[in-house]
Amino acid sequence: MHYHTKISAPSIEAFQNAFAMAMAKVIDNDTNEVIIFVQGKTNLDGIISDAIGGIATKLQKSGATKIGSVNVFLETEEIKSTFSSGVIIASHVSNKLLGKILADPRATDTVYVPWASEELDDYLKNNQSTEI
């Protein structure tokens, strides 16, 4: 299932909501894996780092971290992970990359965190999605 944040501008709260939902989903569906998918590794700086703190730092250094029973991975266009199945959080991604993420067979669910209102509008025109 596809989800999206209500706020369509850089927002710490929006990313925190997306991350919390993803964590709850993977614990509930027993996949216990989340990807934070961004265009490039530097996109973890700023809003995402402010939203999840040390988790973003660990992802920048090693590409993965563990929170309780949940494995959290970083993926970009250039960086792949050992993620096998779970929730993908897509933030700071181009429309082209978002299309690939939405079609990723590893995703049980996707959570889209748009950067701009135009991106959210385009996404909603082309996808059935539930607002979180």
C-alpha positions in Angstrom: 0.0 0.0 0.0 1.1 3.5 -0.7 1.2 6.3 1.9 2.3 9.9 1.9 2.8 12.7 4.4 0.4 15.6 4.5 3.1 18.2 4.6 4.6 18.9 1.2 7.6 21.0 2.3 10.8 20.2 4.1 9.5 19.2 7.5 11.1 17.4 10.5 7.6 16.4 11.7 6.6 14.9 8.3 9.7 12.7 8.2 9.3 11.7 11.9 5.7 10.7 11.1 6.8 8.7 8.1 9.6 7.0 10.0 7.3 6.1 13.0 4.7 4.7 10.6 7.2 2.6 8.7 8.7 1.2 12.0 5.2 0.3 13.3 4.3 -1.4 9.9 7.4 -3.6 9.8 7.0 -4.7 13.4 3.3 -5.4 12.7 3.9 -7.4 9.5 7.0 -9.1 10.9 9.3 -8.1 8.0 11.4 -6.0 10.4 13.1 -4.1 7.6 12.9 -0.4 6.6 14.8 1.4 3.8 15.3 5.2 3.8 15.6 5.8 0.1 17.0 9.2 -0.9 18.4 10.6 -4.1 21.9 10.8 -2.7 23.7 10.1 0.6 24.0 13.9 1.4 20.2 14.1 1.5 20.4 12.6 4.9 21.9 15.9 6.1 19.4 18.6 7.3 15.8 17.6 7.7 16.3 13.8 7.9 19.2 14.1 10.3 17.3 16.6 12.4 14.3 14.2 12.4 16.1 11.0 13.3 19.4 12.1 14.7 22.0 9.5 15.2 20.2 7.0 13.0 21.0 9.2 10.0 24.7 9.4 11.1 24.9 5.6 11.3 23.3 5.2 7.9 25.8 7.7 6.4 28.7 5.7 7.8 27.7 2.1 7.3 24.5 2.0 5.2 22.6 0.1 7.9 21.7 0.2 11.6 19.5 -1.8 13.9 16.8 -0.3 16.2 15.5 -3.0 18.5 14.4 -5.9 16.2 14.2 -3.6 13.1 17.0 -3.3 10.5 17.1 0.1 8.9 18.9 0.5 5.6 20.0 3.4 3.4 19.5 3.2 -0.4 20.2 5.7 -3.1 20.5 5.5 -6.9 24.1 4.5 -6.4 24.0 2.6 -3.1 22.2 -0.7 -2.8 21.6 -2.6 0.4 20.8 -6.2 1.6 17.1 -5.1 2.3 14.9 -8.0 1.4 11.3 -7.0 2.3 9.6 -4.3 4.3 8.6 -0.6 4.1 10.4 1.9 1.9 10.4 5.5 2.9 11.0 7.7 -0.2 12.3 11.2 0.5 14.3 13.7 -1.5 13.8 11.7 -4.7 13.2 12.6 -8.3 9.9 11.6 -9.9 11.8 9.1 -12.1 13.4 7.5 -9.0 10.1 7.5 -7.2 8.6 5.5 -10.0 11.2 2.9 -9.6 10.7 2.8 -5.8 6.9 2.4 -6.2 7.5 -0.6 -8.5 10.1 -2.2 -6.2 8.9 -5.8 -5.5 10.6 -5.8 -2.1 8.2 -3.2 -0.7 5.3 -4.3 1.4 4.4 -0.6 1.7 5.9 2.7 0.6 5.8 6.0 2.5 6.4 9.1 0.3 7.7 12.3 1.9 7.5 14.9 -0.8 9.9 17.9 -0.9 7.5 20.3 -2.7 3.8 20.7 -3.2 4.2 20.1 -6.9 5.8 16.8 -6.3 2.9 15.8 -4.0 0.4 16.9 -6.6 2.1 14.8 -9.3 2.3 11.8 -7.0 -1.4 12.0 -6.1 -2.5 12.3 -9.8 -0.8 9.0 -10.6 -1.1 6.9 -7.4 -3.7 5.8 -4.9 -2.2 6.8 -1.6 -3.4 7.2 2.0 -2.4 10.4 3.8 -0.6 9.9 7.2 
